[in-house]
Amino acid sequence: MATLVVIGYESELKAEEVRIALLKMQKEFLIDLADAVVVVRDAKGNVSLRQMYNLTAAGAVSGGFWGALVGMIFLNPLFGMAMGASAGAISGALTDVGIDDGFLKSLASTIKPESAALCVLIRTMTADKVMDELKKFGGEVIQSNLCHENETKLRAALTSVQPPVADSQVVDSPAAV
């Protein structure tokens, strides 16, 4: 069963920064994400969803390939590619993978204007290492399906924001002449 966690941030930039950190942890096999969507609400109240996967583009590429292949059979590969790409793009745009877009849009109405939320669907994770990484970013848990104990740990980790560790810089003093 996947775990849903929604964390609110003061800006879209911070939410994107956390998503990038989670994707980096995924490459290190510390977390397995099914989906990670940044929900943004602008000053006018308009909502936009920044999906992890662009299914429209993926559908167009896949459809273009198969259309060109079928087009070669009928001696018109360019027409086949164009038709396949358009059919693939349409099917990709209509496909919803991961977190339901209706849920995300209703959630967005609850966040304050000019802020963002990161919605993460997690298959598995190494909780202690992921929590340590998330401490750097802060945020506020808006919603989750974690048990009470784990949600309390997550809230505690997010409220104890640790500033990023900077490399120590040694300042050379001017030499006396």
N, C-alpha and C positions, 0 to 999 in steps of 0.2 A: 504494500500500500504506500502510495506517495504522500509526502508531507507538504502541506501548503503553508507558507509563511509570507505575510505581507508586512513590510517595514516602510514607514513613512520617513521622508527626508525633506529638508528645507529647500532643496533645489534639484532640478533634473540632472545637473552635472554630478552631484554627490551620488544619486541613485545609479547613474551610468558607471561611475567609478567603482561602486560596490559590485555591480554586475560584472565588470571586467575582472575584478579581483576573484569573484566566484568562478568565472570561466577559466582563469589561470589556475585556481585550485582544482578545477575539473581535469585540467591537463596533467596535474600532479596526482590524480586519482584520490583526492581527499573528499570529493563530493561528486555525486552523479545527478546532474540536473535534467529533469524532463522538460522544463520550460523556465524562462526567466524573462519577465515583461516589465518594462518601466512604464508606469501610468503617469501622465503629466496633465496637470490642470493649469491653464494659463490664467492671466489676470481677468479675462472676460468670462471665465468659467468653461471655456471649450476644453474638451478632453481629447487627448491623443494617446495612442498605444504604440510603444516602441517594442515590437516583437523581436524575439531572439532569432527567429528564422524567417526569411523572406520567401514565403511559399509561392508567391506570384512569379518571382524570377526563377525559382527552381522549376516550377511547372513549365515556364516558357522554354527553358533550356532543354528539359527532358522532352517536351512536346516537339520542339524543333528538331531534335535528333531523330525521334521516331517518325516525324513527318517527312524528313529528308530521306530516311530509309524507305518508307512506303512510296515516296515520290520517285525514287530511283527505279522502283519496279515498274511504275507507269511512265517512265521517261520524262518526268517533270519534277526534279528534286527541289528546285527553288519554290515552286508553288506548294509542294508537300511540306517543306520546311516552314513556310509562312502560315499555312493552315494548322500545322501541328503546334507551332509556337503560340498562336493565338488560342487554340483549344487548351493547351497546357496552362497558359497564363490565367484563363478563365477558371479552370478547375482548381488551380492553386489559390486564386483569390477567394474561392468559395469554400475551401478546406479550412477547418479550424483544428489545430493540433495543440495539445497541452491545456492551458488554463482557458476556460470558456470566456469569450469576448464579452458576452452579456454580463457575466459576473464582474469582469474588470471595469466595464463602464458604470455599473451600479456602484462599485467600490469608489470609483473616481469622484462620484458626486459627494462622497463623505470627506474627501481631503480638501484642505483649504486652498484657495487660489494661489497661484505662483509657487506651488510645491509639487512634489512627486512621491510616488510610492513604488517600491520594488516588490513585485509579486514573484515568488520563487516556488516552483514545484520540484521537490527533492525526492529522488528515489532512495538513495543511501548517502551517508556521509560519516566521516570521522569527526564526531561532534566536538571534542575538545580542541582539535587543531583549527576547525572552522570557526569556532567561537573566539579563539585567540586572535584570528585574523580580523573578524568582524568588530572587535573591540576598538580598532583604529578609526572606524568610521562613524560610530554612534548611530542614532536613529531611534525610532519609536515603533514598537510592535503594534500594528493596527489590528491584525487578525492572524490566527494560526489554528491548526488542528493538532498542535502538540499537546502532550499531557501537561497538567498543571506544573509539575516539577520542572520539566524541560523548558516550558514557556517562561517560568520564573528565572531560570538560569540565563535564558536568552535576553530577557529584559535587563537583568543585572549586567550582563556583558555589554549591552548597547549603551547603558547609562554610565558605565565606567570607561568613558572614551579615553584612550591613551593617545597622546600626540605621537605622530610618526617619528621614528628614531632617525635623527639627522646625523650624517657623518660629521665627526668632530673636525673642525677646521682649526688649524694652527696658524696664528697670525704672527708673522715674522716682525720683530721690532727692527726699526732702522738701525743699521750699524753705525757706530760712532766713527768719525773719520779722524 
